[in-house]
Structure formats: C-alpha cells, structure tokens
Amino acid sequence: FAHRAGTFESMLRFTIAPLLPPLLLLPASAALAELGLVAHRPDASAWKRTQCGGPSGDAEIPTKWAAEVSATTQPLPAYPRPQMVRGSIATQSEAKMRDVGDPATWANLNGLWEWEEATSSEPRFGQALKAAILVPFPVESCLSGQAPNSSKDIVKAMWYRLTFDLSPNLGRTLLHFGAVDWQTTAYLNGQQLGSNHTGGFDGFSFDISEALQASGNELLLYVYDPSDSGVQPNGKQRISAIDHPGGDTYTPNSGIWQTVWLESVPETYIRELKINQASNAAVSVSVLVAGSAHQAGTVPVHISVADSQGMDIAHADGLAGEGAVVTVEVPSPKLWSPESPTLYNLRVSTPDDSVLAYFGLRTFVLGKAAGNVHPLLNGEYTFLAGFLDQSWWPDGQYTAPTDEALEYDLKATKMFGLNMIRLHQKVNPERWYYFADLHGLAILQDMPQKYGGATPELVPYFVEDMTRMIEGRGNHPCIVQWETFNEEDCWRVFSKPPYDVKGITDLAKKLDPTRLVDTNSGGKANDLHVADVNDIHSYPDPKDVNASQTQYAMVGEFGGIGAFIEGKEWVPGKCHTYLKASSAADEADKYIKMAKTLESRVDHVSASVYTQTTDVELECDGFLNYDRSNKFTDEQTQAIREANQALIKASQQLTSPKHDQDDVLTNVLI
C-alpha cells in the first residue's frame, strides 16, 4: 500500500506498507476508453479571485496553493472516493488508482459553472445564467469568484448550471455530489432528479441514466442555504462574520463545496461497502448491490485481501445484501496505529462488478491500565495528544484549494509530534480521512452542531445528519470516536425520548458499535456521565479530570495560546485569543509547559486536544498561521514535537507490554 512521496519537514516520518502488484478489477476484455465528457463552460474571463482576507480590512492572505487555482485548470481533480475505486488498474498501482481513478469509469465536473442568485425556485430551462462560479468552492470563498463584500449581500438561494456531452461506457450513469450546503434540488434535461436533498455535510447521488442524452445535457441545481439563520446544524458558520469577524464563528459556506462527478457503472453494480475492521485478526464486509435483477441475498461476492508483500493472503466468498456479512481472517496480521499505520488492500467482486477498497485492523475500547480506565488502542494504552482542527481556509473556506493543501494539515500535525485530531464541527471530504488513514492519525469526529439559537426543530435534521455522517465515514480506520454534542451549543433542545441526550448517544452506538462515543465535549451534558468519556474544556491551562469505572478522562479543549504574526491576520490588528503570547517563542514555551503538566497526569487522563491547528479568521491561536505558514522556527518546532512525544511515551511506559482480556471493559450503554 503506497502513496505519493513528498518532502515536508525533515522531522516528519510516517509508515507506508509496501506497494501491491497490479491487479485487474475488470476483465481484460472489459478495458474501456476514457469516459467521453465534454463540458461547455463559461469563458475563463468570467472568473476572478476576490480578496482572500476579511472584507472589513485590507488583508490578502491566501495559502500558497491558491496560486494553482484558476478557471483554466480543473480544481481538485483527484479521485474523490479512495475507499471504493471502480475500474481497471492493469497499468497503474492501487495508490495511483486512489489518486486519479480510472478515466474509463469516472469524470470530474469541477470547474467553471454558470451561477446566479435565485429570484424563484422554479427552474428556467434552456437559459444561461448571469454569472460564473468556480466549483467546488463555496460562494463566500475568494476562490469562488462570487464572495460577498458584506453580510447584507449574502446569497441564500442560488442556481448553478452546467451543460455537457457524455458518452458513457457501461450500463448506467451516476451523478455524485460530495457535499452541498444546504438544500439541493437537481434537474437534468428538464427532469427533476429524485427528491430534494437536505444536509450540508454528506454526499448524495442520482442515477441519471434515463434522463441522460449523448449531447446537449443541461444540469440545473437550485440551492438554498439559510446558514445560521436556519434551524439546521450549521457548525461554526455565521453570516454576520463577514462584516464583524471575531469570536469562534466564521464566514459561512453556501452551495457546492465538494467535488461533483459522474460515474459509469454496470447495470448491476456495487453501491456501497460496510467495512468492520475493529479486530486484530479479521475484516468483515457487507456488500450492497444496486440495479440487480437478482433477489436480495442471492448475488455472490468474492473478497480477497493482499498483504504488505504484495501477495493475496486470504479470501472468502459470500452473498451481497443488507445484513449479509463476509468475514476474511488475516494471517499474521499487522495492526493499524499512529506509530504504524498499516493498511491492506481489499478487493471486492460480484459477477458484474469489482471495486478496490482498503482497511486497517485496529481496536479501540475501554479498558484498565495503570489502575484506571483508559481507551486501549489494539489492547494498549497510548495517550492521544491532538489538535482541535476546524479545517477552514482563508481562500477556500470549507474547501481546501488543492489536494496537497488538504493533506498538509495532517502532515503538520505529525510534524508537531501529535497522534490525534479532533475534527471540530465539520465533516471533511473523504480524501481527508484517506490521508489520516495513510499517515496514522486517530480521529475524534465531531457531529456539526447548531451553534446557538437551537430550537426543537433542529432535532430531526440533527438525527439525519448524524446518521449520514456515521454511515458515510465509518469505513475509515482512522476514526476511533464520535463526538455527539459540543459544549452548550444545542444539546438542551434534545429533551424528549427517543432523541434526548442519552437517546442520541444510544443511536450513535447502535449505528456504530465498534467505536467509542463522547456524549458532550466540555458541556453540562457531560455531567450525565453517559457513553464513554468524561470530557472537560479548560482554557488556557488544562485542568485535571478523573476517569470513572465506565468512562475515560479527556481534556477535550485547552490552550488557545496565540502569537499574533504581522501580515498574517484576517483583519490587521484585530486578532484575539485565550492567552496572548508575546512572540512565537513565547507561545512555544507556554505550550511546552502545558504539555509537561499533562505528562504528569497520564496515569488517569487519557487524551488532550489543543486549540488549535491553525489560526481561523481572528481567532489567532494556531501553531500555523491561517495561510498555513509555520509560526515557529525549526528549533521551536522540534522542541514542541519532543514535548508531545514525551507526553505520549509517558503513557506507554506506565503499562505492561500486553493486557489480559479481563482488562477490557464491555461497552455498556448507561
């Protein structure tokens, strides 16, 4: 299992299992020409990047990758679903396949589209729109070309339009959206595709085969996004932040913000994989098939696993269908961990279709170590030291400007000696989790909240979004824990069963019994002591917190130390933070003292989350500036890294090499 190499920092090291030999997912006779897509786009002159800085000031702070974005090159061309790749790889490696896909089975629709503010939700077919937007950058980002200059100019309802020709290779054609914020109605050639999709963080798809033409296809999208003025989960978005940035909420993100793509599939195709890798010996896979003329439970499935030496080492046969599971025992398994993120290739075939997936064997359960309850990764207690990562960008907002940029934050986390990220109030594109799988970072995944102003109307939207999040990202071994609520954001409106606070944690456990659940990171609902974590927030210094017989102890947020770097501020002179540092050196010194405090508590505290990876708008407490440049010198970076590594190693030195099975607690809903 390999990934493209690249230099980052001399101290950055990560484990990659060796490359597997080429395999052919489709029979040799099925080798196909490239999918024949011709997109008819607005002229490149219709797009111009706007200010990458707060409109209330004169800052211009794009990342270095923004220079690679233009209307004449396709944005984010990488294959968007690396966990399930369809096509032939007789001439390229699996790693390359996950980066570029098979051009015979997919085509990327990112690029310049027609766009305009909507005056009506009724479609006007056959009419060009007034402006252009660079997809998949959200409207409010400087890379979209349509960012509003003030809050009053926010666009809540909009139309997108793209015309194209397509010559599909296989039986059916699917249209995929990585994410659109918030409510989407799609039309192709005058026909509405399915029903409205509601939700700003999950992917959705349509089978467009019946509506598709060989040429002159017209794709229309109506998108409505009320942002924080609506009732739905919206994370940290705030419309008024355009005029009045500050606090811990930021510029909103409306419309398309992840890759849009077409896929050519057989008449009977593998629609979804559910991969259970919470084991130290076997992987279990459920295969869901669509378009089948067979009765449910009658489609045969063959699954094979290849080891790090490039050999098929195990296989099993079974049936596709909801509830059907095929388990493959892995001989002499190597487990996935931050220190050794070993991944195996997984090849899944039916009589009509084949896909390439991957997995990493690992367990993450509550257990006893050093006399206290801790989370045990692969049976061992290892302190999880990580960043609070909001994954916001000065140029793309929710959307990283390039694939390299998306990967960079994860590399930087490893560079600073950390082994975990708490992804805060956002669900990222699948490629982000792919990079976390590759580089070895444990992910604590937040459910995006309704950040203030929550009402009971939120509840059904929250439940639906959380369900899609868990089901949509659950195949990634890096995710070890779900965070259902944050602080006092919205949990109090969850007061009636079955969706009271306990009911939400029960639902998370039901949807995914293989991971731990944190009920409420840093809020009063934490005092209910349900689910698996006793989680406090403490600024700036990390306060002490204790484990119980049923929960491990975690400092879910602390720090917020900020050195304000001239020329790197969203609005010059307006930065704020929890604890101001006089310089980057002072920030490093203050952090190292906090890390040493945590090191003295690893016998009973199991995890800590430092705020934060990067500055975000005026919240200037990142280790990286908002434009992703490092605040620290190489020597300061190394000192921080050593402090974090000492914190992690202190926990490992507390425990014996192996724990008895009796040390592992049965996860019981309380």
Secondary structure, 3 states (H helix, E strand, C coil): CCCCCCCCCCCCCCCCCCCCCCECCCCHHHCCCCCEEEEECCCHHHCCCCCCCCCCCCCCCCCHHHHHCCCCCCCCCCCCCCCCEECCECCCCHHHHHHHCCCCCEEECCEEEEEEECCCCCCCCCCCCCEEEEECCCCCCCCCCCCCCCHHHCCCEEEEEEEEEEECCCCEEEEEECCEECEEEEEECCEECCCCEECCCCCEEEECCCCCCCCCEEEEEEEECCHHHCCCCCECECHHHCCCCECCEECCCCEECCCEEEEEECCCEEEEEEEECCCCCEEEEEEEEECCCCCCCCCEEEEEEECCCCCEEEEEEEECCCCCCEEEECCCCCCECCCCECCEEEEEECCCCEEEEEECCCCEEEEEECCEEEEEECCEECCEEEEEECCCECCCECCCCCHHHHHHHHHHHHHCCCCEEEECCCCCCHHHHHHHHHHCCEEEEECCCECCCCCCCHHHHHHHHHHHHHHHHCCCCCEEEEEEEECCCCHHHCCCCCCCHHHHHHHHHHHCCCCEEEEEECCHHHHHCCECEEEEEECCCCCCCCCCCCCEEEEEEEECEEECCCCCCCCCCCCECCEEECCHHHHHHHHHHHHHHHHCCCCCEEEEEEECCECECCECCCCECCCCCECCCHHHHHHHHHHHHHHHHHHHHHCCCCCCHHHECCCCCC
